[in-house]
């Protein structure tokens, strides 16, 4: 159980948390920049994304040793992101965009893992058009 948590927090979450920390330091960062950075990192580590995705699905079982980790991680990730002073178009509900984006990212990574050879960055660019449509998001992407 300890080794599992170490692999998740030290190998997988460390990079994502450093991206979020950099976003916090900016005055008005763009949500799109955060996701593009995460996608760029994950595009280079498909084996780790595969392990994470598999464990995430297995941990839906409350008896799984990583169940609490994944439940807490989702809450922590959204809470941390909500504490960033994002630059977004007027009237946009940041929490809804973040939750939809994180959900979209999870599903997209599964599609990417099922079809090796695809560029996760290009796949994410298509998602941005749906999640942050132009012209509303013009200047915020």
ChimeraX attribute file (.defattr): number of C-alpha atoms within 10 A of each C-alpha:
attribute: neighborCount
match mode: 1-to-1
recipient: residues
	/A:1	8
	/A:2	9
	/A:3	8
	/A:4	11
	/A:5	13
	/A:6	12
	/A:7	14
	/A:8	19
	/A:9	16
	/A:10	10
	/A:11	12
	/A:12	17
	/A:13	16
	/A:14	11
	/A:15	16
	/A:16	19
	/A:17	15
	/A:18	11
	/A:19	16
	/A:20	18
	/A:21	14
	/A:22	11
	/A:23	20
	/A:24	17
	/A:25	11
	/A:26	12
	/A:27	11
	/A:28	13
	/A:29	19
	/A:30	18
	/A:31	22
	/A:32	20
	/A:33	14
	/A:34	16
	/A:35	21
	/A:36	16
	/A:37	16
	/A:38	18
	/A:39	22
	/A:40	14
	/A:41	16
	/A:42	20
	/A:43	17
	/A:44	12
	/A:45	12
	/A:46	16
	/A:47	12
	/A:48	15
	/A:49	20
	/A:50	17
	/A:51	13
	/A:52	17
	/A:53	17
	/A:54	12
	/A:55	18
	/A:56	18
	/A:57	11
	/A:58	15
	/A:59	18
	/A:60	14
	/A:61	12
	/A:62	11
	/A:63	10
	/A:64	14
	/A:65	16
	/A:66	21
	/A:67	18
	/A:68	14
	/A:69	15
	/A:70	18
	/A:71	14
	/A:72	11
	/A:73	14
	/A:74	13
	/A:75	11
	/A:76	12
	/A:77	17
	/A:78	14
	/A:79	13
	/A:80	14
	/A:81	21
	/A:82	13
	/A:83	9
	/A:84	20
	/A:85	17
	/A:86	19
	/A:87	16
	/A:88	22
	/A:89	14
	/A:90	8
	/A:91	6
	/A:92	12
	/A:93	10
	/A:94	18
	/A:95	13
	/A:96	10
	/A:97	15
	/A:98	19
	/A:99	15
	/A:100	13
	/A:101	20
	/A:102	16
	/A:103	11
	/A:104	15
	/A:105	19
	/A:106	14
	/A:107	12
	/A:108	16
	/A:109	20
	/A:110	14
	/A:111	14
	/A:112	18
	/A:113	16
	/A:114	11
	/A:115	9
	/A:116	10
	/A:117	8
	/A:118	13
	/A:119	14
	/A:120	23
	/A:121	18
	/A:122	10
	/A:123	16
	/A:124	18
	/A:125	14
	/A:126	10
	/A:127	16
	/A:128	18
	/A:129	12
	/A:130	10
	/A:131	16
	/A:132	20
	/A:133	12
	/A:134	13
	/A:135	8
	/A:136	12
	/A:137	17
	/A:138	11
	/A:139	11
	/A:140	17
	/A:141	16
